[in-house]
Amino acid sequence: MTRLNQSKTCCPHHSGGGIDAVCNISRPNTNSSEVGDYAFEMINSTLRFGKGVTAEVGYDVQNFGSKRPLIVTDSNVAETRAFKEVANSLTKLGIKFDVFDKVRCEPSQKSMEEAINFSRSKNYDLFIAVGGGSVIDTTKAAALLTNNSDADFLDFVPQPFGKGSLPSKPMLPLIAIPTTAGTGSETTGVSIFDLPEKKSKAGFRLRTIKPTLAIVDPLNMLTMPRNVAIYSGFDVLCHALESFTATPYYKVLFFYNRKALKI
Ligand SMILES: NC(=O)c1ccc[n+]([C@@H]2O[C@H](COP(=O)([O-])OP(=O)(O)OC[C@H]3O[C@@H](n4cnc5c(N)ncnc54)[C@H](O)[C@@H]3O)[C@@H](O)[C@H]2O)c1
């Protein structure tokens, strides 16, 4: 909820003036002394699922009216069926595209900046991420910071690592085509990177970086190396377990707002 409240395009009833002004409009009129939130909101990327649907991506690029798409991937995935399907689909429709295939597995600020500098140097109007969480997260950062070309890398990263500012422009359209089956990055507003000098992982957390379209094609996962398939499974398990260990949504406001409310 706190993340949603900080986003510019929030629901007007549950945001509007930052954390302190939250829920002033539609909070039920009760005498309860309990402090917290009473609603949650779910916004998802459009998700298309089906065996072989990767071959349709060229039509999606046309529908977006894109003239200059960039495919982002890593050097392993660039050799797989998934990448070839995407490239063939665009080529068949006569769509010209560039490829950035230097994404680092477990991206760092430095490796993401390499992708951002590449995409800023051309006028790309649409991004296609073909790969696992590392590729999709890197592409989100590139699509966001290419459209906000004056911003520094850490401007939109929450404190304490970043400035926690809000972007003035949304991310450029992003089609995410996952080739692993664990992170769920194709639908989240999160992009994670390593900060080796701080010995930490940090991330962008903004609803504006949810991919515009997720194309989930089970055939793209068949080439996953054995260990990547196993670790993807553990990623799903951990996400599921977090549902039991995370602070409930109705306690989040209390947790963050205790000081502001002087209680
Ligand atoms: N944004 C989010 O919501 C979110 C959630 C969880 C994790 N993450 C991030 O995702 C990253 C991990 O992503 P991941 O687990 O998907 O792995 P990955 O993208 O790091 O890929 C792991 C390895 O598998 C290879 N690979 C991937 N798909 C393949 C395929 N189909 N065929 C052959 N090789 C393939 C890659 O080249 C790479 O070497 C981490 O950086 C993590 O922080 C993000």
PDBQT file of the ligand as one rigid body, heavy atoms in Angstrom, charges set to zero:
ROOT
HETATM    1  N1  LIG A 301      11.120  -8.110 -10.483  1.00  0.00    +0.000 N 
HETATM    2  C1  LIG A 301      10.677  -9.023  -9.664  1.00  0.00    +0.000 C 
HETATM    3  O1  LIG A 301       9.521  -8.968  -9.250  1.00  0.00    +0.000 OA
HETATM    4  C2  LIG A 301      11.594 -10.143  -9.258  1.00  0.00    +0.000 A 
HETATM    5  C3  LIG A 301      11.121 -11.174  -8.439  1.00  0.00    +0.000 A 
HETATM    6  C4  LIG A 301      12.011 -12.188  -8.097  1.00  0.00    +0.000 A 
HETATM    7  C5  LIG A 301      13.336 -12.164  -8.557  1.00  0.00    +0.000 A 
HETATM    8  N2  LIG A 301      13.756 -11.135  -9.339  1.00  0.00    +0.000 N 
HETATM    9  C6  LIG A 301      15.135 -11.064  -9.873  1.00  0.00    +0.000 C 
HETATM   10  O2  LIG A 301      15.234 -11.968 -10.972  1.00  0.00    +0.000 OA
HETATM   11  C7  LIG A 301      16.608 -12.354 -11.121  1.00  0.00    +0.000 C 
HETATM   12  C8  LIG A 301      16.704 -13.857 -11.322  1.00  0.00    +0.000 C 
HETATM   13  O3  LIG A 301      15.947 -14.189 -12.460  1.00  0.00    +0.000 OA
HETATM   14  P1  LIG A 301      15.727 -15.707 -12.916  1.00  0.00    +0.000 P 
HETATM   15  O4  LIG A 301      15.697 -16.588 -11.739  1.00  0.00    +0.000 OA
HETATM   16  O5  LIG A 301      14.554 -15.703 -13.834  1.00  0.00    +0.000 OA
HETATM   17  O6  LIG A 301      17.058 -16.083 -13.694  1.00  0.00    +0.000 OA
HETATM   18  P2  LIG A 301      18.016 -15.230 -14.647  1.00  0.00    +0.000 P 
HETATM   19  O7  LIG A 301      17.244 -14.333 -15.528  1.00  0.00    +0.000 OA
HETATM   20  O8  LIG A 301      19.076 -14.619 -13.797  1.00  0.00    +0.000 OA
HETATM   21  O9  LIG A 301      18.639 -16.403 -15.544  1.00  0.00    +0.000 OA
HETATM   22  C9  LIG A 301      19.449 -17.394 -14.947  1.00  0.00    +0.000 C 
HETATM   23  C10 LIG A 301      20.288 -18.075 -16.031  1.00  0.00    +0.000 C 
HETATM   24  O10 LIG A 301      19.453 -18.884 -16.838  1.00  0.00    +0.000 OA
HETATM   25  C11 LIG A 301      19.627 -18.576 -18.221  1.00  0.00    +0.000 C 
HETATM   26  N3  LIG A 301      18.317 -18.794 -18.850  1.00  0.00    +0.000 N 
HETATM   27  C12 LIG A 301      17.152 -18.203 -18.547  1.00  0.00    +0.000 A 
HETATM   28  N4  LIG A 301      16.143 -18.723 -19.257  1.00  0.00    +0.000 NA
HETATM   29  C13 LIG A 301      16.687 -19.664 -20.062  1.00  0.00    +0.000 A 
HETATM   30  C14 LIG A 301      16.144 -20.568 -21.032  1.00  0.00    +0.000 A 
HETATM   31  N5  LIG A 301      14.823 -20.644 -21.293  1.00  0.00    +0.000 N 
HETATM   32  N6  LIG A 301      16.996 -21.364 -21.697  1.00  0.00    +0.000 NA
HETATM   33  C15 LIG A 301      18.346 -21.344 -21.416  1.00  0.00    +0.000 A 
HETATM   34  N7  LIG A 301      18.904 -20.541 -20.498  1.00  0.00    +0.000 NA
HETATM   35  C16 LIG A 301      18.080 -19.716 -19.810  1.00  0.00    +0.000 A 
HETATM   36  C17 LIG A 301      20.112 -17.146 -18.235  1.00  0.00    +0.000 C 
HETATM   37  O11 LIG A 301      20.875 -16.887 -19.386  1.00  0.00    +0.000 OA
HETATM   38  C18 LIG A 301      20.968 -17.099 -16.974  1.00  0.00    +0.000 C 
HETATM   39  O12 LIG A 301      22.270 -17.576 -17.245  1.00  0.00    +0.000 OA
HETATM   40  C19 LIG A 301      17.335 -11.869  -9.869  1.00  0.00    +0.000 C 
HETATM   41  O13 LIG A 301      18.105 -10.726 -10.189  1.00  0.00    +0.000 OA
HETATM   42  C20 LIG A 301      16.205 -11.504  -8.902  1.00  0.00    +0.000 C 
HETATM   43  O14 LIG A 301      16.562 -10.475  -8.018  1.00  0.00    +0.000 OA
HETATM   44  C21 LIG A 301      12.913 -10.150  -9.710  1.00  0.00    +0.000 A 
ENDROOT
TORSDOF 0
